[in-house]
Structure formats: C-alpha cells, structure tokens
Amino acid sequence: MTFTDRVEAGRRLAARLEHLRGQPVVVLGLPRGGVPVAAEVARALGAPLDLILVRKLGVPFQPELGMGAVGEGGVRILDPEVVRVAGVSPDQVAEVEARQRAELDRMARRFRGGRPPTALAGRTAVVVDDGIATGSTARAACQVARALGAARVVLAVPVAPAGWTSRFAGVADELICLDEPATFYAIGQFYDDFTQVSDEQVLECLAPTALAADGSTDAEVSPIPGVPVTGRLTVPAGAGGVVLFAHGSGSSRFSPRNQAVARLLNHARLGTLLFDLLTDSEAASRALVFDVQLLAGRLTEATRWLRSRQDLSDQPLGYFGASTGAAAALWAASEPHAEVAAVVSRGGRPDLAGERLSLVRAPTLLVVGSLDDVVLELNRRALARLRCEARLTVVEGATHLFEEPGTLERAADAAREWFVGHLAPAGSLR
C-alpha cells in the first residue's frame, strides 16, 4: 500500500477510526510528521486536535536505546531494568533528562505559544504518527498520554512493519494500522511525497480558524477569553446561522446526544459551537455545575467572542441547552442586549432560570420526553411564565436522556425545524 502524502494517509486512517466518532476523543499528533495525518483524523471525527510532546531518554553511551521518556506536565517515565542493566547512574539520568526537558520546553513554546495542552483526563487519547519504524517515540507517547490521565489510549498509524504490535503490549488499549508490509526499510518508502514537515506546517494544522476550500469552518477554538476551555466550531459553507450549545450537568462538548443534534443542524446548513462552560476542575464542583448565573455568563462571553469574528459577526444566533445548560441559555437570552434569534431546550431545567424566564424575548422551544414526569411538569410551569413566542413539544415514549429508539431523532428534528424557521428570517432582516 502506498500513500500519496500524509494528508491522504490521514483520511484513509480516519475511515478505520470511525467507530470512535461521538466518543470523548482527543487526537494527538506526534510532531512533526504525524501532525498532518492527525489533523485529517481529527477533522473526520469532529474531535479536538493537539500535539503529544515527548522526548525519549536515551542511555548516554547508546542514545538509540531508550531508558525512559519525559512529557509535558512533568511526566517522567523510567525503565528501571534498562537503567540497571546499562549501569546508568542517577546523575547521568538527571543530565539526560535536563537536556530533553529543555528541548521539550522549546517545542512547547514554539508550537503552543503559551496555550495549555488539551486535558486528557477521562478521555480517549488517539496517538497518531505517519508510521512506525522502531516505535520508541510512539511507545513513549502512549505512556505519556496514559500518565496524563487518558482513560484509553489508541495508537493509530498508516504503516508499520509486520509484527509491530508485540512492541506495544500493555502500552495501548487499541492498535490500528492500515498496512503491515513484510518488507520494510523506512516509512518514506510507502509515501509518494514524504517531504519533511516544517514547523510552519505544524502551526498551520493547529491554527484554530482554518477555512476549508468551500468556505466552511471546522476548527478547535477557545471561545471564552481568560478561561481555559475549548470547543468545536463547525460552520458549513453558506450557513444561515450559528447555534451555541450549552451543556448540562455531568456533560460536555463530547456528549453524543448533543453531537448528534449538531450534525443534523450542520446538514441543514446551520453552524454549531459545542464547548465546555466549565474547566475540568470546575466541573468537579456540584455547586458550580448548578451555578446558572455563572454558566449564563460564560455563554454570553462565548457569544461575544463569536460576534467578534469578522466571518460570523452578521450571522443570526441560536442557543441549544440541555439540563442545567437550558437554564443558562434562557438566562443569557434574557439579558437586555442579547442578540439571540431562537432558543431550544432539550430535557432542560428552565425553572432554574427563575425570574429571568419572563424577560426572554427569543422564540423558545421546550422539548421533553413524555416519560420524564418531573421535568415535564417543570417545563409546563416554565412555559406558562414565558412571555415570548414559546412551545412545548413532548416526545412520546422518551425518558430524560432520550435513549429509547427513535426518540433522540425526533427531538433533534424538532430542534432543527425551530432553528431553521427562526434563524433564517432573522438573518434576512440584517
């Protein structure tokens, strides 16, 4: 099997990773050659893209022999057996580590520019390179990803020599490779174009506002200035509006239910911004998860950020909220200068918006499952307090999370119809 270049290899590799779509995945490219491959995988899966920065610790008098590795966040992995057999002293280990950490810091400054790495805690880390030769760096990357808290580690490459998987026993949870040729001299022999990847190309892959050739946008963004949270902005070419998602308690931008709704909206030529309202440490606090005023403030900040983008400043905006996120969406929509054309609450807690309900001006759709008895009653009461155009849609046979067959699709269809019906007219008046 031969690949035209790293971009084609990434697209073909992404097809083998389709089973990870909708899961809490972070795609990690090994710089520099693995980053263009990883960028295609991240784009296809709708997952965030980041680097996995590692440096191998080589035995001083035999550098190709790895005795460990260092990674960001102070991660240090040492193989005591190699250290013992090679007779490496603690001072020698420290000297090698200091050199490699200096190089690690240089790479981080060059490629991150002060941006913190994407949090891996509780997520699936997909480590991607352009191929496996000795595998020492990829092995170290998997170990570092695990040490940084990844719940699962997947190593994915376009090509590797036959029998390569034995080197990764116990290091990764899943190993993916498109081709394992029996005759293997170098990774480059399997690429028509294996030109060295420059620092500038790495930075271009990581750029948060890349536009596709058709004018669409699909990028990892940081939509709340001063708060280290990330999100995914997807805007199809010719979009008629953008919907910001406010996730509920215990959820995140990786929610498969919200991602399913977002994909449906994208197909209807509406842009979507899925992002986390809280940092990982904040999300562990139940008090903050239910701090609707804080969540609404974060949503408002993200809205201002979206409005500040020249390419989106004139787009009509909508809010989609679930659970406590619905209360945050309604609270934000009630602000005096809120420019929101429509709001949809799915299985939401609009009651938590309190007195703010009567101040909402944007047309609001409340979607609740018929078997979600308590929340359904709360939504009926909230509907009575809304003074804007409002409707309650009850999805028959659905419980709170719309897990029953066909119920999520019906809820998503209702949301799509509401946004298409209310964002397009708003856009035409601008």
C-alpha positions in Angstrom: 0.0 0.0 0.0 1.3 3.4 -1.0 0.0 6.8 0.1 0.1 10.0 -2.0 1.1 12.0 1.0 0.4 12.4 4.7 -3.0 14.1 4.1 -4.3 11.1 2.1 -2.9 8.8 4.7 -4.8 10.7 7.4 -8.0 10.5 5.5 -7.7 6.7 5.0 -6.7 6.2 8.6 -9.7 8.2 9.7 -12.0 5.8 8.0 -10.6 3.0 10.2 -11.3 5.1 13.3 -15.0 5.9 12.5 -16.0 3.7 15.5 -14.6 6.4 17.8 -17.0 9.1 16.5 -19.1 10.6 19.2 -16.8 9.4 22.0 -14.8 11.8 24.2 -11.7 11.6 21.9 -8.6 13.8 21.7 -6.4 13.3 18.6 -2.7 13.7 19.4 -0.2 14.1 16.6 3.5 13.3 17.0 5.4 16.3 15.7 6.3 16.9 13.1 5.4 14.2 10.6 2.4 12.8 12.5 0.6 16.1 12.8 -0.8 16.4 9.2 -2.0 12.8 9.5 -3.6 13.6 12.9 -5.3 16.7 11.5 -7.2 14.7 9.0 -8.2 12.2 11.6 -9.4 14.9 14.0 -11.4 16.7 11.2 -13.1 13.4 10.2 -14.1 12.5 13.8 -15.0 16.0 14.8 -12.6 15.8 17.7 -10.0 18.2 19.1 -6.5 18.1 17.7 -3.4 18.6 19.8 0.2 17.6 20.0 1.7 14.9 22.1 5.1 16.3 23.0 7.5 13.6 24.3 11.3 13.2 24.4 13.0 9.9 24.7 15.6 9.4 27.4 18.4 7.6 25.7 21.2 5.7 27.5 24.1 8.2 27.5 26.6 6.0 25.6 23.9 4.3 23.5 21.3 7.0 22.7 19.1 4.8 20.5 18.4 2.6 23.5 15.6 4.2 25.4 15.6 4.1 29.2 12.5 6.2 29.5 10.7 9.3 28.3 9.6 12.7 29.5 6.4 14.6 28.6 4.5 17.8 29.4 3.1 18.3 32.8 6.2 17.0 34.5 5.6 13.4 33.3 8.6 11.2 33.7 8.7 7.5 32.7 11.8 5.4 33.6 12.5 1.8 32.8 14.5 0.7 35.9 15.6 -2.5 34.3 17.3 -0.8 31.4 18.9 1.7 33.8 20.2 -1.1 35.9 21.5 -3.3 33.1 23.1 -0.3 31.3 24.7 0.9 34.5 23.4 4.4 34.3 23.9 6.5 37.4 21.3 8.8 38.9 23.4 11.8 37.9 23.6 10.6 34.3 19.8 10.1 34.2 19.3 13.6 35.6 21.7 15.1 33.0 19.9 13.3 30.1 16.5 14.4 31.5 17.6 18.0 31.8 18.7 18.2 28.2 15.5 16.6 26.9 13.2 18.7 29.1 14.9 21.8 27.7 14.1 20.6 24.2 10.6 19.7 25.3 10.1 23.3 26.6 11.4 24.7 23.4 8.9 22.7 21.4 6.1 23.7 23.6 6.9 27.4 23.3 7.2 27.0 19.5 4.0 25.0 18.9 1.8 26.1 21.7 2.7 29.7 22.3 1.7 29.6 25.9 -1.6 27.6 25.3 -2.0 24.8 27.8 -2.3 21.2 26.3 -5.8 19.8 25.9 -6.9 17.9 29.1 -6.9 14.1 28.6 -8.4 13.1 32.0 -11.2 10.6 31.4 -10.9 10.8 27.6 -9.7 8.5 24.8 -6.3 9.7 23.5 -5.7 8.7 19.9 -1.9 9.0 19.3 -1.2 9.4 15.6 2.1 9.2 13.7 2.9 8.9 10.0 4.3 5.4 10.5 6.1 3.1 12.9 9.8 2.3 12.4 11.4 1.4 15.7 8.3 2.6 17.6 10.3 4.0 20.6 8.8 7.5 20.3 5.2 6.3 19.7 5.6 4.0 22.7 6.7 6.9 24.8 3.8 9.0 23.6 1.3 6.3 24.6 2.9 6.1 28.0 2.8 9.9 28.5 -0.8 10.1 27.4 -1.7 7.5 30.0 0.3 9.3 32.6 -1.6 12.5 31.8 -4.9 10.8 32.7 -6.2 9.3 29.4 -8.9 6.7 30.2 -8.0 4.8 27.0 -5.0 5.1 24.6 -5.4 4.2 20.9 -2.2 4.2 18.7 -3.1 4.7 15.0 -0.6 4.8 12.1 -0.9 4.3 8.3 2.0 1.8 8.1 4.2 -0.3 10.3 6.4 -3.4 9.8 5.0 -6.8 10.3 4.9 -7.9 13.9 5.0 -4.3 15.2 2.1 -4.9 17.7 4.3 -7.0 20.0 6.3 -3.9 20.9 3.2 -2.2 22.3 1.8 -4.9 24.5 0.2 -3.2 27.6 1.1 0.2 26.3 -2.0 1.0 24.2 -5.6 -0.3 24.5 -6.1 -0.4 20.8 -3.7 -0.6 17.9 -4.7 0.5 14.4 -2.6 0.2 11.2 -3.6 0.2 7.6 -0.7 -1.8 6.2 1.9 -4.1 7.7 4.3 -5.0 4.8 6.7 -7.9 5.3 9.5 -5.9 3.5 10.0 -2.7 5.4 13.1 -0.4 5.2 11.8 3.0 6.1 8.4 4.8 6.5 9.2 7.0 3.5 9.1 4.1 1.0 5.3 3.9 1.4 4.7 7.6 0.5 5.0 9.2 -2.9 5.6 12.5 -1.1 7.4 12.2 2.2 8.8 15.7 2.3 9.9 16.8 5.8 7.1 18.6 7.7 8.1 22.1 8.7 7.3 23.9 12.0 5.1 26.3 9.9 3.1 23.4 8.6 2.5 22.1 12.1 1.3 25.5 13.2 -1.0 25.7 10.2 -2.6 22.4 11.2 -3.1 23.6 14.7 -4.5 27.0 13.6 -7.9 27.5 15.3 -9.6 29.3 12.3 -8.7 27.2 9.3 -11.2 27.5 6.4 -11.9 24.7 4.0 -11.7 25.3 0.3 -15.5 25.6 0.1 -15.6 28.3 2.7 -16.7 26.1 5.6 -15.1 26.2 9.0 -14.3 23.2 11.2 -11.9 24.1 14.0 -10.9 23.7 17.6 -11.4 27.1 19.4 -11.1 28.7 22.8 -14.3 30.8 22.9 -14.2 32.2 26.4 -11.3 34.7 26.9 -9.4 34.0 30.1 -11.0 30.7 30.8 -9.1 27.5 29.6 -11.9 25.7 28.0 -12.1 24.6 24.4 -14.8 23.9 21.8 -15.5 22.9 18.3 -16.8 25.4 15.8 -18.4 24.0 12.7 -19.9 26.3 10.1 -20.9 24.9 6.7 -20.4 27.0 3.6 -23.4 29.3 3.1 -24.7 28.8 6.7 -27.8 30.6 7.7 -26.9 31.0 11.3 -24.9 29.5 14.2 -26.2 27.6 17.3 -24.3 27.7 20.5 -24.7 24.6 22.7 -24.9 24.9 26.5 -24.2 21.5 28.0 -25.9 20.4 31.2 -24.6 18.9 34.4 -22.3 15.9 34.0 -22.0 16.5 30.3 -19.5 18.2 27.9 -19.0 19.1 24.3 -18.3 15.4 23.7 -21.9 14.5 24.6 -23.0 12.0 21.8 -26.6 13.3 22.1 -25.6 16.9 21.5 -23.2 15.9 18.8 -26.0 14.1 17.1 -28.1 17.2 17.2 -25.2 19.4 16.0 -24.6 17.1 12.9 -28.3 17.4 12.0 -28.1 21.2 12.2 -24.9 21.2 10.1 -26.7 19.2 7.4 -29.4 21.9 7.5 -26.6 24.5 6.8 -26.5 25.8 10.3 -23.2 26.3 12.1 -22.6 24.9 15.6 -20.3 25.8 18.5 -20.0 23.0 21.1 -17.9 24.0 24.0 -17.5 23.4 27.7 -18.8 26.0 30.1 -16.6 24.9 32.9 -13.0 23.8 33.2 -12.3 20.2 34.2 -11.6 21.2 37.8 -14.7 23.4 37.9 -16.9 20.6 36.6 -16.0 18.5 39.6 -17.8 21.1 41.8 -21.5 20.4 42.1 -22.1 23.9 43.3 -20.6 25.4 40.1 -22.4 22.9 37.9 -25.7 24.4 39.2 -24.5 28.0 39.2 -26.8 29.1 36.4 -25.7 32.7 36.6 -22.0 31.7 36.1 -22.9 29.3 33.2 -25.0 32.0 31.6 -22.1 34.5 31.9 -19.8 32.0 30.2 -22.3 31.5 27.4 -22.6 35.3 27.0 -18.8 35.6 26.7 -18.7 32.9 24.1 -21.4 34.8 22.2 -19.4 38.0 22.3 -16.4 36.0 21.0 -18.4 34.6 18.1 -19.7 38.1 17.3 -16.1 39.4 17.3 -15.2 37.1 14.4 -15.4 39.0 11.1 -16.7 36.0 9.3 -19.6 35.4 11.7 -20.4 38.9 13.0 -23.6 39.1 11.0 -24.9 35.6 11.5 -28.2 35.1 13.4 -27.5 33.1 16.6 -29.4 30.5 18.5 -28.9 28.7 21.8 -29.4 25.0 22.4 -29.4 23.9 26.1 -29.8 20.6 27.8 -30.4 20.1 31.5 -28.9 23.0 33.5 -27.5 24.3 30.2 -31.0 25.1 29.2 -31.4 27.4 32.2 -28.1 29.0 31.3 -29.3 29.6 27.7 -32.6 31.2 28.8 -30.8 33.3 31.4 -28.3 34.5 28.8 -31.2 35.1 26.3 -32.9 37.3 28.9 -30.0 39.8 29.0 -31.1 43.3 27.8 -28.7 43.3 24.8 -28.9 39.6 23.9 -28.9 39.1 20.2 -30.5 35.6 20.1 -32.9 34.7 17.4 -34.1 31.4 19.0 -33.7 29.1 22.0 -34.2 25.3 22.2 -34.3 23.4 25.5 -34.0 19.6 25.3 -34.7 17.8 28.6 -33.9 21.1 30.2 -34.4 22.7 33.6 -35.8 26.1 32.5 -37.2 26.5 36.0 -33.6 27.2 37.2 -33.6 30.4 35.3 -36.1 31.7 37.8 -37.5 35.2 37.3 -35.4 35.6 34.2 -38.0 33.5 32.2 -40.4 36.4 31.9 -37.6 38.5 30.3 -36.7 36.2 27.5 -37.6 37.7 24.1 -36.3 35.0 21.7 -38.8 32.4 20.5 -38.3 29.3 22.7 -39.0 25.6 22.2 -39.1 23.3 25.1 -38.6 19.6 24.2 -39.3 17.0 26.9 -39.8 13.2 26.9 -43.3 12.0 27.9 -41.9 9.6 30.5 -39.7 12.3 32.1 -42.5 13.1 34.5 -40.9 15.5 36.9 -39.0 17.5 34.3 -42.1 17.6 32.1 -44.1 19.2 34.8 -41.3 21.8 35.4 -41.3 22.6 31.7 -45.1 23.1 31.7 -44.8 25.6 34.6 -41.9 27.3 32.8 -43.9 27.6 29.6 -46.6 29.5 31.5 -44.1 32.0 32.7 -42.5 32.7 29.3 -43.8 35.9 27.6 -42.2 35.3 24.2 -43.3 33.0 21.4 -43.0 29.6 23.1 -44.0 26.0 22.5 -43.7 22.7 24.4 -43.0 19.6 22.3 -43.5 16.3 24.1 -41.6 13.3 22.6 -43.8 10.2 23.2 -42.0 7.2 24.8 -38.9 9.2 25.8 -37.2 9.4 29.2 -34.9 12.2 30.3 -31.9 11.2 28.1 -33.9 10.2 25.0 -32.2 6.9 24.9 -35.2 5.0 23.6 -35.1 4.1 19.8 -36.0 7.0 17.6 -36.7 9.5 20.4 -33.4 11.4 20.1 -34.0 11.7 16.4 -37.5 13.2 16.9 -36.1 15.7 19.5 -33.3 16.7 17.1 -35.8 17.1 14.2 -37.9 19.4 16.4 -34.8 21.5 17.2 -33.8 21.7 13.6 -37.2 22.9 12.5 -37.3 25.5 15.2 -33.9 26.9 14.3 -34.4 26.8 10.6 -37.7 28.5 11.0 -36.5 31.3 13.3 -32.8 31.9 12.3 -33.3 32.3 8.6 -35.9 35.1 8.9 -33.7 36.9 11.4 -30.8 36.7 9.0 -32.9 38.1 6.2 -33.6 41.2 8.2 -30.0 42.1 8.7 
